[in-house]
Amino acid sequence: MKCTIFLLFVLSVAPCLGQYSFEGQLEKNNAGRTVYLSIIDDHRKLSKIYVGQIIRRTETDSLGFFSFKGDNLSPKNQIYRIHTDGCSDLKGTTEHFPGNCDNSYSILFLAKNTDTIYFPETATREIFCSITSNNDRASVFLQIEDLKERMLFDFSDFRSEANRNLNSQKWFGTLQEYGRELNEPLAELYIYDFLSDKRNETFAYYLKDLSTNTYYDELLDRLKTTYPDSRFTQLYEAEIVSDKLLYSFSEKEGGLKLEIFLAGLLVLSLITNIYLIFRQKKLQAKQNGISVSELTKQERKTLDLILQDRTNKEIAAELFVSVSTVKTHINNLYKKLKVGSREALKAGLEGKKM
Protein backbone atom coordinates (compact mmCIF):
# COMPACT_ATOMS: atom_id res chain seq x y z
CA MET A 1 0.00 0.00 0.00
CA LYS A 2 2.80 2.41 0.92
CA CYS A 3 4.59 1.65 -2.37
CA THR A 4 1.41 2.41 -4.33
CA ILE A 5 0.89 5.73 -2.55
CA PHE A 6 4.52 6.69 -3.15
CA LEU A 7 4.30 5.83 -6.85
CA LEU A 8 1.12 7.91 -7.27
CA PHE A 9 2.81 10.82 -5.52
CA VAL A 10 5.85 10.62 -7.81
CA LEU A 11 3.63 10.50 -10.91
CA SER A 12 1.69 13.55 -9.78
CA VAL A 13 4.67 15.80 -9.05
CA ALA A 14 6.94 14.68 -11.92
CA PRO A 15 5.63 17.18 -14.51
CA CYS A 16 6.58 20.05 -12.19
CA LEU A 17 10.20 18.90 -12.11
CA GLY A 18 10.75 19.42 -15.86
CA GLN A 19 12.60 16.15 -16.34
CA TYR A 20 11.88 12.59 -17.37
CA SER A 21 12.21 9.45 -15.30
CA PHE A 22 12.01 5.99 -16.88
CA GLU A 23 12.42 3.23 -14.31
CA GLY A 24 11.75 -0.49 -14.20
CA GLN A 25 12.21 -3.78 -12.45
CA LEU A 26 13.73 -6.99 -13.80
CA GLU A 27 14.03 -10.24 -11.90
CA LYS A 28 16.57 -10.14 -9.06
CA ASN A 29 18.87 -12.57 -10.87
CA ASN A 30 19.43 -9.87 -13.53
CA ALA A 31 21.72 -7.78 -11.32
CA GLY A 32 24.32 -5.95 -13.40
CA ARG A 33 22.52 -6.50 -16.71
CA THR A 34 22.82 -3.68 -19.26
CA VAL A 35 19.62 -1.84 -20.21
CA TYR A 36 19.45 0.45 -23.27
CA LEU A 37 17.25 3.48 -24.04
CA SER A 38 16.66 4.22 -27.74
CA ILE A 39 14.80 6.91 -29.66
CA ILE A 40 13.08 6.02 -32.94
CA ASP A 41 12.42 8.53 -35.73
CA ASP A 42 11.65 6.10 -38.59
CA HIS A 43 8.45 4.02 -38.54
CA ARG A 44 10.17 1.32 -40.61
CA LYS A 45 12.66 0.76 -37.76
CA LEU A 46 10.14 -0.13 -35.06
CA SER A 47 10.48 -3.91 -35.18
CA LYS A 48 14.26 -4.28 -34.74
CA ILE A 49 16.96 -2.76 -32.57
CA TYR A 50 19.51 -0.51 -34.27
CA VAL A 51 22.76 0.72 -32.74
CA GLY A 52 22.23 4.22 -34.15
CA GLN A 53 18.99 4.63 -32.18
CA ILE A 54 20.56 4.08 -28.73
CA ILE A 55 20.98 7.27 -26.70
CA ARG A 56 21.69 5.96 -23.19
CA ARG A 57 22.61 2.81 -21.29
CA THR A 58 22.63 1.80 -17.64
CA GLU A 59 22.99 -1.31 -15.49
CA THR A 60 20.54 -2.88 -13.07
CA ASP A 61 21.34 -2.82 -9.36
CA SER A 62 21.52 -5.82 -7.03
CA LEU A 63 17.70 -6.08 -7.00
CA GLY A 64 17.29 -5.85 -10.80
CA PHE A 65 16.18 -2.18 -10.74
CA PHE A 66 17.17 0.25 -13.52
CA SER A 67 16.62 3.97 -14.06
CA PHE A 68 17.03 6.62 -16.78
CA LYS A 69 16.65 10.27 -15.76
CA GLY A 70 17.40 13.60 -17.42
CA ASP A 71 15.97 16.77 -18.95
CA ASN A 72 17.08 16.67 -22.59
CA LEU A 73 14.18 14.93 -24.33
CA SER A 74 11.61 16.58 -26.59
CA PRO A 75 8.67 18.44 -25.00
CA LYS A 76 6.44 16.55 -27.46
CA ASN A 77 5.70 12.84 -27.52
CA GLN A 78 8.32 10.72 -29.27
CA ILE A 79 8.74 6.97 -29.69
CA TYR A 80 11.26 5.31 -27.37
CA ARG A 81 12.39 1.76 -26.75
CA ILE A 82 13.89 0.18 -23.64
CA HIS A 83 15.79 -3.00 -24.37
CA THR A 84 17.84 -5.58 -22.51
CA ASP A 85 19.22 -9.00 -23.40
CA GLY A 86 21.67 -11.68 -22.33
CA CYS A 87 24.47 -10.58 -24.65
CA SER A 88 27.79 -9.21 -23.59
CA ASP A 89 28.90 -5.91 -25.10
CA LEU A 90 32.04 -7.75 -26.17
CA LYS A 91 30.01 -9.62 -28.79
CA GLY A 92 29.62 -8.15 -32.24
CA THR A 93 26.79 -5.72 -32.91
CA THR A 94 25.37 -8.08 -35.56
CA GLU A 95 24.57 -10.60 -32.82
CA HIS A 96 23.83 -8.14 -30.08
CA PHE A 97 21.33 -5.57 -31.20
CA PRO A 98 18.90 -7.25 -33.61
CA GLY A 99 17.50 -9.15 -30.63
CA ASN A 100 19.19 -12.46 -31.45
CA CYS A 101 20.61 -12.88 -27.95
CA ASP A 102 19.22 -15.10 -25.22
CA ASN A 103 16.70 -13.57 -22.82
CA SER A 104 16.04 -10.56 -25.03
CA TYR A 105 13.27 -8.18 -23.93
CA SER A 106 12.14 -4.81 -25.28
CA ILE A 107 9.21 -2.42 -25.12
CA LEU A 108 8.11 0.54 -27.25
CA PHE A 109 6.40 3.49 -25.61
CA LEU A 110 5.51 7.15 -26.10
CA ALA A 111 7.07 9.75 -23.82
CA LYS A 112 8.10 13.38 -23.52
CA ASN A 113 10.56 15.26 -21.33
CA THR A 114 8.23 15.66 -18.32
CA ASP A 115 7.09 12.03 -18.11
CA THR A 116 7.54 9.59 -15.28
CA ILE A 117 7.20 5.99 -16.45
CA TYR A 118 7.55 2.78 -14.51
CA PHE A 119 7.89 -0.72 -16.01
CA PRO A 120 6.97 -3.17 -13.25
CA GLU A 121 7.71 -6.87 -13.11
CA THR A 122 4.31 -8.54 -13.30
CA ALA A 123 2.92 -11.14 -10.90
CA THR A 124 3.92 -13.86 -13.37
CA ARG A 125 7.43 -12.37 -13.59
CA GLU A 126 6.96 -11.12 -17.14
CA ILE A 127 9.21 -8.23 -18.20
CA PHE A 128 8.07 -5.14 -20.16
CA CYS A 129 4.40 -6.16 -20.33
CA SER A 130 2.97 -3.28 -18.34
CA ILE A 131 3.43 0.50 -18.04
CA THR A 132 2.48 2.95 -15.29
CA SER A 133 2.82 6.61 -16.28
CA ASN A 134 1.53 10.16 -15.88
CA ASN A 135 1.32 10.21 -19.71
CA ASP A 136 -1.97 8.56 -20.70
CA ARG A 137 -0.56 7.74 -24.15
CA ALA A 138 2.59 6.00 -22.97
CA SER A 139 1.10 2.51 -23.33
CA VAL A 140 -0.76 2.91 -26.65
CA PHE A 141 1.54 0.43 -28.42
CA LEU A 142 0.69 -2.30 -25.90
CA GLN A 143 -3.00 -1.67 -26.56
CA ILE A 144 -2.49 -1.85 -30.32
CA GLU A 145 -0.56 -5.11 -29.94
CA ASP A 146 -3.64 -6.69 -28.35
CA LEU A 147 -5.72 -5.77 -31.41
CA LYS A 148 -3.02 -7.04 -33.78
CA GLU A 149 -3.00 -10.43 -32.05
CA ARG A 150 -6.76 -10.72 -32.53
CA MET A 151 -6.37 -9.76 -36.17
CA LEU A 152 -3.65 -12.34 -36.80
CA PHE A 153 -5.85 -15.02 -35.21
CA ASP A 154 -8.67 -14.18 -37.64
CA PHE A 155 -6.28 -14.38 -40.59
CA SER A 156 -4.89 -17.74 -39.55
CA ASP A 157 -8.28 -19.32 -38.82
CA PHE A 158 -9.05 -20.02 -42.50
CA ARG A 159 -6.20 -19.35 -44.92
CA SER A 160 -8.33 -18.75 -48.01
CA GLU A 161 -8.38 -15.74 -50.33
CA ALA A 162 -12.02 -15.03 -49.47
CA ASN A 163 -11.24 -15.04 -45.74
CA ARG A 164 -8.19 -12.82 -46.28
CA ASN A 165 -10.25 -10.23 -48.20
CA LEU A 166 -13.02 -10.18 -45.60
CA ASN A 167 -10.62 -9.84 -42.69
CA SER A 168 -8.57 -7.17 -44.44
CA GLN A 169 -11.66 -5.01 -44.90
CA LYS A 170 -12.76 -5.59 -41.29
CA TRP A 171 -9.42 -5.06 -39.56
CA PHE A 172 -8.17 -2.14 -41.65
CA GLY A 173 -11.29 -0.24 -40.62
CA THR A 174 -11.08 -1.40 -37.00
CA LEU A 175 -7.40 -0.47 -36.52
CA GLN A 176 -7.65 2.84 -38.37
CA GLU A 177 -10.68 3.91 -36.35
CA TYR A 178 -9.01 2.86 -33.12
CA GLY A 179 -5.95 4.93 -34.06
CA ARG A 180 -8.12 7.98 -34.73
CA GLU A 181 -9.80 7.61 -31.34
CA LEU A 182 -6.42 7.62 -29.58
CA ASN A 183 -5.84 11.16 -30.89
CA GLU A 184 -2.12 10.48 -31.29
CA PRO A 185 -0.70 10.45 -34.86
CA LEU A 186 2.38 8.47 -33.81
CA ALA A 187 0.11 5.65 -32.62
CA GLU A 188 -1.64 5.74 -36.01
CA LEU A 189 1.75 5.59 -37.70
CA TYR A 190 2.51 2.44 -35.68
CA ILE A 191 -0.69 0.89 -37.04
CA TYR A 192 0.11 2.07 -40.58
CA ASP A 193 3.57 0.47 -40.37
CA PHE A 194 1.95 -2.89 -39.63
CA LEU A 195 -0.80 -2.72 -42.26
CA SER A 196 1.47 -1.48 -45.05
CA ASP A 197 4.41 -3.81 -44.33
CA LYS A 198 5.41 -5.45 -47.61
CA ARG A 199 6.13 -8.69 -45.73
CA ASN A 200 2.54 -9.00 -44.50
CA GLU A 201 -0.49 -10.47 -46.26
CA THR A 202 -2.14 -7.09 -45.82
CA PHE A 203 0.14 -5.27 -48.29
CA ALA A 204 -1.91 -5.95 -51.44
CA TYR A 205 -5.08 -4.77 -49.71
CA TYR A 206 -3.22 -1.71 -48.37
CA LEU A 207 -2.27 -0.58 -51.90
CA LYS A 208 -5.89 -0.83 -53.01
CA ASP A 209 -7.15 0.88 -49.84
CA LEU A 210 -4.62 3.68 -50.29
CA SER A 211 -6.08 4.51 -53.71
CA THR A 212 -9.68 4.88 -52.46
CA ASN A 213 -9.55 5.68 -48.72
CA THR A 214 -9.02 9.30 -47.62
CA TYR A 215 -7.75 8.07 -44.24
CA TYR A 216 -4.10 8.16 -45.33
CA ASP A 217 -4.19 11.79 -46.48
CA GLU A 218 -6.05 12.72 -43.29
CA LEU A 219 -3.32 11.04 -41.23
CA LEU A 220 -0.72 13.06 -43.13
CA ASP A 221 -2.59 16.25 -42.21
CA ARG A 222 -2.62 15.19 -38.54
CA LEU A 223 1.11 14.45 -38.61
CA LYS A 224 1.87 17.81 -40.25
CA THR A 225 -0.22 19.61 -37.62
CA THR A 226 1.25 17.84 -34.56
CA TYR A 227 4.77 16.96 -35.77
CA PRO A 228 5.42 19.36 -38.69
CA ASP A 229 9.23 19.08 -38.82
CA SER A 230 9.72 15.48 -37.79
CA ARG A 231 11.43 12.81 -39.87
CA PHE A 232 8.35 10.64 -39.27
CA THR A 233 6.16 13.06 -41.19
CA GLN A 234 8.62 13.45 -44.07
CA LEU A 235 9.06 9.70 -44.52
CA TYR A 236 5.35 8.99 -44.32
CA GLU A 237 4.50 11.64 -46.92
CA ALA A 238 7.14 10.35 -49.33
CA GLU A 239 6.00 6.77 -48.84
CA ILE A 240 2.30 7.24 -49.56
CA VAL A 241 3.12 9.28 -52.67
CA SER A 242 5.36 6.46 -53.90
CA ASP A 243 2.85 3.73 -53.04
CA LYS A 244 0.05 5.54 -54.88
CA LEU A 245 2.25 5.65 -57.97
CA LEU A 246 3.06 1.98 -57.54
CA TYR A 247 -0.63 1.02 -57.33
CA SER A 248 -1.51 3.19 -60.34
CA PHE A 249 1.24 1.52 -62.34
CA SER A 250 0.06 -1.97 -61.38
CA GLU A 251 -3.55 -1.20 -62.37
CA LYS A 252 -2.54 -0.02 -65.82
CA GLU A 253 -0.61 -3.23 -66.37
CA GLY A 254 -3.63 -5.32 -65.36
CA GLY A 255 -1.94 -6.85 -62.30
CA LEU A 256 1.51 -7.15 -60.77
CA LYS A 257 3.90 -9.72 -62.11
CA LEU A 258 6.92 -10.50 -59.95
CA GLU A 259 9.32 -8.56 -62.16
CA ILE A 260 7.04 -5.52 -62.27
CA PHE A 261 6.51 -5.68 -58.53
CA LEU A 262 10.25 -5.67 -57.84
CA ALA A 263 10.73 -2.81 -60.28
CA GLY A 264 7.99 -0.90 -58.48
CA LEU A 265 9.71 -1.38 -55.13
CA LEU A 266 12.93 -0.03 -56.64
CA VAL A 267 11.10 3.02 -57.97
CA LEU A 268 9.51 3.54 -54.55
CA SER A 269 12.91 3.46 -52.86
CA LEU A 270 14.45 5.88 -55.38
CA ILE A 271 11.58 8.37 -55.12
CA THR A 272 11.71 8.30 -51.32
CA ASN A 273 15.45 8.96 -51.25
CA ILE A 274 15.27 11.69 -53.88
CA TYR A 275 12.48 13.40 -51.95
CA LEU A 276 14.43 13.39 -48.69
CA ILE A 277 17.61 14.63 -50.38
CA PHE A 278 15.62 17.45 -52.02
CA ARG A 279 14.16 18.54 -48.67
CA GLN A 280 17.59 18.54 -47.07
CA LYS A 281 19.12 20.62 -49.86
CA LYS A 282 16.20 23.04 -49.69
CA LEU A 283 16.87 23.57 -45.99
CA GLN A 284 20.60 23.98 -46.55
CA ALA A 285 19.93 26.51 -49.31
CA LYS A 286 18.62 28.89 -46.65
CA GLN A 287 22.17 29.16 -45.33
CA ASN A 288 23.56 30.50 -48.58
CA GLY A 289 23.73 34.16 -47.53
CA ILE A 290 26.47 33.64 -44.90
CA SER A 291 29.56 31.49 -45.20
CA VAL A 292 29.24 28.42 -43.00
CA SER A 293 32.49 26.75 -44.01
CA GLU A 294 34.04 27.31 -40.58
CA LEU A 295 31.17 25.77 -38.63
CA THR A 296 31.51 22.40 -36.92
CA LYS A 297 29.04 19.60 -37.61
CA GLN A 298 27.14 20.30 -34.38
CA GLU A 299 27.06 24.03 -35.09
CA ARG A 300 25.59 23.35 -38.54
CA LYS A 301 22.90 21.16 -36.99
CA THR A 302 22.18 23.87 -34.42
CA LEU A 303 21.92 26.44 -37.21
CA ASP A 304 19.45 24.27 -39.14
CA LEU A 305 17.25 23.96 -36.05
CA ILE A 306 17.39 27.71 -35.35
CA LEU A 307 16.10 28.26 -38.88
CA GLN A 308 13.18 25.98 -37.98
CA ASP A 309 12.39 28.30 -35.03
CA ARG A 310 13.25 25.66 -32.46
CA THR A 311 13.82 26.76 -28.85
CA ASN A 312 17.08 26.02 -27.04
CA LYS A 313 15.34 23.22 -25.13
CA GLU A 314 13.99 21.66 -28.33
CA ILE A 315 17.43 21.89 -29.98
CA ALA A 316 18.98 20.17 -26.94
CA ALA A 317 16.43 17.35 -27.22
CA GLU A 318 17.07 16.95 -30.95
CA LEU A 319 20.87 16.81 -30.54
CA PHE A 320 20.81 14.89 -27.24
CA VAL A 321 22.93 17.50 -25.44
CA SER A 322 22.34 19.84 -22.52
CA VAL A 323 20.80 23.30 -22.90
CA SER A 324 24.09 24.88 -21.79
CA THR A 325 25.88 23.08 -24.64
CA VAL A 326 23.32 24.46 -27.09
CA LYS A 327 23.98 27.97 -25.76
CA THR A 328 27.69 27.44 -26.33
CA HIS A 329 27.04 26.36 -29.95
CA ILE A 330 24.84 29.42 -30.51
CA ASN A 331 27.46 31.80 -29.08
CA ASN A 332 30.06 30.25 -31.39
CA LEU A 333 27.66 30.73 -34.31
CA TYR A 334 27.26 34.41 -33.47
CA LYS A 335 31.03 34.90 -33.35
CA LYS A 336 31.82 33.01 -36.55
CA LEU A 337 28.94 34.52 -38.54
CA LYS A 338 29.39 37.99 -36.99
CA VAL A 339 25.87 38.52 -35.73
CA GLY A 340 24.45 39.34 -32.30
CA SER A 341 21.02 37.68 -32.23
CA ARG A 342 18.83 35.00 -33.77
CA GLU A 343 16.92 37.63 -35.73
CA ALA A 344 20.15 38.99 -37.25
CA LEU A 345 21.28 35.46 -38.02
CA LYS A 346 18.02 34.61 -39.85
CA ALA A 347 17.97 37.94 -41.66
CA GLY A 348 21.51 37.41 -42.92
CA LEU A 349 20.73 33.91 -44.14
CA GLU A 350 17.45 34.82 -45.82
CA GLY A 351 18.63 38.10 -47.30
CA LYS A 352 21.52 36.72 -49.38
CA LYS A 353 21.97 34.03 -51.99
CA MET A 354 24.99 31.83 -52.68
ZAMARGU-4260 file (C-alpha; in steps of 0.2 Angstrom, whole numbers, plus 5000, padded with zeros to 4 digits):
<rodrens>
0) 5000/5000/5000 | 5014/5012/5005 | 5023/5008/4988 | 5007/5012/4978 | 5004/5029/4987
5) 5023/5033/4984 | 5021/5029/4966 | 5006/5040/4964 | 5014/5054/4972 | 5029/5053/4961
10) 5018/5053/4945 | 5008/5068/4951 | 5023/5079/4955 | 5035/5073/4940 | 5028/5086/4927
15) 5033/5100/4939 | 5051/5094/4939 | 5054/5097/4921 | 5063/5081/4918 | 5059/5063/4913
20) 5061/5047/4923 | 5060/5030/4916 | 5062/5016/4928 | 5059/4998/4929 | 5061/4981/4938
25) 5069/4965/4931 | 5070/4949/4940 | 5083/4949/4955 | 5094/4937/4946 | 5097/4951/4932
30) 5109/4961/4943 | 5122/4970/4933 | 5113/4968/4916 | 5114/4982/4904 | 5098/4991/4899
35) 5097/5002/4884 | 5086/5017/4880 | 5083/5021/4861 | 5074/5035/4852 | 5065/5030/4835
40) 5062/5043/4821 | 5058/5030/4807 | 5042/5020/4807 | 5051/5007/4797 | 5063/5004/4811
45) 5051/4999/4825 | 5052/4980/4824 | 5071/4979/4826 | 5085/4986/4837 | 5098/4997/4829
50) 5114/5004/4836 | 5111/5021/4829 | 5095/5023/4839 | 5103/5020/4856 | 5105/5036/4867
55) 5108/5030/4884 | 5113/5014/4894 | 5113/5009/4912 | 5115/4993/4923 | 5103/4986/4935
60) 5107/4986/4953 | 5108/4971/4965 | 5089/4970/4965 | 5086/4971/4946 | 5081/4989/4946
65) 5086/5001/4932 | 5083/5020/4930 | 5085/5033/4916 | 5083/5051/4921 | 5087/5068/4913
70) 5080/5084/4905 | 5085/5083/4887 | 5071/5075/4878 | 5058/5083/4867 | 5043/5092/4875
75) 5032/5083/4863 | 5028/5064/4862 | 5042/5054/4854 | 5044/5035/4852 | 5056/5027/4863
80) 5062/5009/4866 | 5069/5001/4882 | 5079/4985/4878 | 5089/4972/4887 | 5096/4955/4883
85) 5108/4942/4888 | 5122/4947/4877 | 5139/4954/4882 | 5145/4970/4874 | 5160/4961/4869
90) 5150/4952/4856 | 5148/4959/4839 | 5134/4971/4835 | 5127/4960/4822 | 5123/4947/4836
95) 5119/4959/4850 | 5107/4972/4844 | 5094/4964/4832 | 5088/4954/4847 | 5096/4938/4843
100) 5103/4936/4860 | 5096/4924/4874 | 5084/4932/4886 | 5080/4947/4875 | 5066/4959/4880
105) 5061/4976/4874 | 5046/4988/4874 | 5041/5003/4864 | 5032/5017/4872 | 5028/5036/4869
110) 5035/5049/4881 | 5041/5067/4882 | 5053/5076/4893 | 5041/5078/4908 | 5035/5060/4909
115) 5038/5048/4924 | 5036/5030/4918 | 5038/5014/4927 | 5039/4996/4920 | 5035/4984/4934
120) 5039/4966/4934 | 5022/4957/4933 | 5015/4944/4946 | 5020/4931/4933 | 5037/4938/4932
125) 5035/4944/4914 | 5046/4959/4909 | 5040/4974/4899 | 5022/4969/4898 | 5015/4984/4908
130) 5017/5002/4910 | 5012/5015/4924 | 5014/5033/4919 | 5008/5051/4921 | 5007/5051/4901
135) 4990/5043/4897 | 4997/5039/4879 | 5013/5030/4885 | 5006/5013/4883 | 4996/5015/4867
140) 5008/5002/4858 | 5003/4988/4870 | 4985/4992/4867 | 4988/4991/4848 | 4997/4974/4850
145) 4982/4967/4858 | 4971/4971/4843 | 4985/4965/4831 | 4985/4948/4840 | 4966/4946/4837
150) 4968/4951/4819 | 4982/4938/4816 | 4971/4925/4824 | 4957/4929/4812 | 4969/4928/4797
155) 4976/4911/4802 | 4959/4903/4806 | 4955/4900/4787 | 4969/4903/4775 | 4958/4906/4760
160) 4958/4921/4748 | 4940/4925/4753 | 4944/4925/4771 | 4959/4936/4769 | 4949/4949/4759
165) 4935/4949/4772 | 4947/4951/4787 | 4957/4964/4778 | 4942/4975/4775 | 4936/4972/4794
170) 4953/4975/4802 | 4959/4989/4792 | 4944/4999/4797 | 4945/4993/4815 | 4963/4998/4817
175) 4962/5014/4808 | 4947/5020/4818 | 4955/5014/4834 | 4970/5025/4830 | 4959/5040/4826
180) 4951/5038/4843 | 4968/5038/4852 | 4971/5056/4846 | 4989/5052/4844 | 4996/5052/4826
185) 5012/5042/4831 | 5001/5028/4837 | 4992/5029/4820 | 5009/5028/4811 | 5013/5012/4822
190) 4997/5004/4815 | 5001/5010/4797 | 5018/5002/4798 | 5010/4986/4802 | 4996/4986/4789
195) 5007/4993/4775 | 5022/4981/4778 | 5027/4973/4762 | 5031/4957/4771 | 5013/4955/4777
200) 4998/4948/4769 | 4989/4965/4771 | 5001/4974/4759 | 4990/4970/4743 | 4975/4976/4751
205) 4984/4991/4758 | 4989/4997/4740 | 4971/4996/4735 | 4964/5004/4751 | 4977/5018/4749
210) 4970/5023/4731 | 4952/5024/4738 | 4952/5028/4756 | 4955/5046/4762 | 4961/5040/4779
215) 4980/5041/4773 | 4979/5059/4768 | 4970/5064/4784 | 4983/5055/4794 | 4996/5065/4784
220) 4987/5081/4789 | 4987/5076/4807 | 5006/5072/4807 | 5009/5089/4799 | 4999/5098/4812
225) 5006/5089/4827 | 5024/5085/4821 | 5027/5097/4807 | 5046/5095/4806 | 5049/5077/4811
230) 5057/5064/4801 | 5042/5053/4804 | 5031/5065/4794 | 5043/5067/4780 | 5045/5048/4777
235) 5027/5045/4778 | 5023/5058/4765 | 5036/5052/4753 | 5030/5034/4756 | 5011/5036/4752
240) 5016/5046/4737 | 5027/5032/4730 | 5014/5019/4735 | 5000/5028/4726 | 5011/5028/4710
245) 5015/5010/4712 | 4997/5005/4713 | 4992/5016/4698 | 5006/5008/4688 | 5000/4990/4693
250) 4982/4994/4688 | 4987/5000/4671 | 4997/4984/4668 | 4982/4973/4673 | 4990/4966/4688
255) 5008/4964/4696 | 5019/4951/4689 | 5035/4948/4700 | 5047/4957/4689 | 5035/4972/4689
260) 5033/4972/4707 | 5051/4972/4711 | 5054/4986/4699 | 5040/4996/4708 | 5049/4993/4724
265) 5065/5000/4717 | 5055/5015/4710 | 5048/5018/4727 | 5065/5017/4736 | 5072/5029/4723
270) 5058/5042/4724 | 5059/5042/4743 | 5077/5045/4744 | 5076/5058/4731 | 5062/5067/4740
275) 5072/5067/4757 | 5088/5073/4748 | 5078/5087/4740 | 5071/5093/4757 | 5088/5093/4765
280) 5096/5103/4751 | 5081/5115/4752 | 5084/5118/4770 | 5103/5120/4767 | 5100/5133/4753
285) 5093/5144/4767 | 5111/5146/4773 | 5118/5153/4757 | 5119/5171/4762 | 5132/5168/4775
290) 5148/5157/4774 | 5146/5142/4785 | 5162/5134/4780 | 5170/5137/4797 | 5156/5129/4807
295) 5158/5112/4815 | 5145/5098/4812 | 5136/5101/4828 | 5135/5120/4825 | 5128/5117/4807
300) 5114/5106/4815 | 5111/5119/4828 | 5110/5132/4814 | 5097/5121/4804 | 5086/5120/4820
305) 5087/5139/4823 | 5080/5141/4806 | 5066/5130/4810 | 5062/5142/4825 | 5066/5128/4838
310) 5069/5134/4856 | 5085/5130/4865 | 5077/5116/4874 | 5070/5108/4858 | 5087/5109/4850
315) 5095/5101/4865 | 5082/5087/4864 | 5085/5085/4845 | 5104/5084/4847 | 5104/5074/4864
320) 5115/5087/4873 | 5112/5099/4887 | 5104/5116/4885 | 5120/5124/4891 | 5129/5115/4877
325) 5117/5122/4865 | 5120/5140/4871 | 5138/5137/4868 | 5135/5132/4850 | 5124/5147/4847
330) 5137/5159/4855 | 5150/5151/4843 | 5138/5154/4828 | 5136/5172/4833 | 5155/5175/4833
335) 5159/5165/4817 | 5145/5173/4807 | 5147/5190/4815 | 5129/5193/4821 | 5122/5197/4838
340) 5105/5188/4839 | 5094/5175/4831 | 5085/5188/4821 | 5101/5195/4814 | 5106/5177/4810
345) 5090/5173/4801 | 5090/5190/4792 | 5108/5187/4785 | 5104/5170/4779 | 5087/5174/4771
350) 5093/5190/4763 | 5108/5184/4753 | 5110/5170/4740 | 5125/5159/4737
</rodrens>
